[in-house]
Amino acid sequence: MRIAAAVEAVSLAVLLVNLVTAHAEVITSLGGPVHGTAYLVVIVATWLIPETGSAGARSRALIPAVGGLLVLQRIRRDVPADPAP
């Protein structure tokens, strides 16, 4: 989940920088599918993680670009740390 969230955010940043600067077709044709796949992986992974059911994270996963990062933040905040033995 962490990797997919990071790839989603970074790939969108690369695509936007490419759009504003060089607009190289190679970057667009590679970055677009990478970003789309990472976005879908974040959504599916969020639905498969049991901790996201009552945390409200599932709706956050649908937010493009930062949804994965918001889900991770919500999970970290709502799931208590393991108690010390």
N, C-alpha and C positions, 0 to 999 in steps of 0.2 A: 504494500500500500504506500509506503514512504517513497519507494522508487517511482511508482507510477505518478504520485502527486508531484514529485520533483520534475519528472520528465514532462508532465503536462504544463507546468508553469514555465519551465525553461524553454520548451519548444515554442510556446506561444510568444515568449519574449523574442526568441530568434526570428520567428516569422514577422513580428511587428517591426523589429529593427531592419530586417531585410526589406520590408515594404517601404519604409521611410528612406532608406539609403540606396543600396545597389539594385534592389528588386531582381536579384538573380533567380532565374527560373529553376535552377538546380536546387537551390535552398527551398524554394516553395514546393517543388514536387517531392522532395524528401521530407521536409518538415511538416507539411500538411497531414499526410497519413500517420506520421509519428505522433503528432499532437492529437489527432482524432482517436487513434488507438489508445493512447494513454488516458484520454478523457473517458472512453468507454470502460477501460480497465478499472478506473477509479469508481465509476458508478457501480459496476458489478461487484467489485471487492467490498464496497460499502454495504451493499445489500447482503453480502455473505458473512460479514463480521457480526456476531451476535450482540456485541456491545453497542451497536448503532441503532438498535431497534427502538429503544425508549429515549435515546439521547437527542433525537431530532437531527441527527447527522445525515440521514438519508436525503433529506431535501437539500441540504448544503452541497451534497455531491453533484447535484445538477447544475450548479453555478459554474459556467465555463472559466477556465484559466486558474482560478483559485479554490475551486470546490474541494479538491483533494487536500489542500493545505488546511482548509477550514474544518474538514472532517477529522483530520489528525489532531488539530487543536481541541476540538470538542471531545474526542475520545480521551485525550490526555487529561482534560479537565474533569470529566465525569467519572472515569474509572479510577478507583482508589489504588494506590500503590500496594504491593504485597506487604502484609504486616511482617515485622521482624520476628523470628522465632524466639 
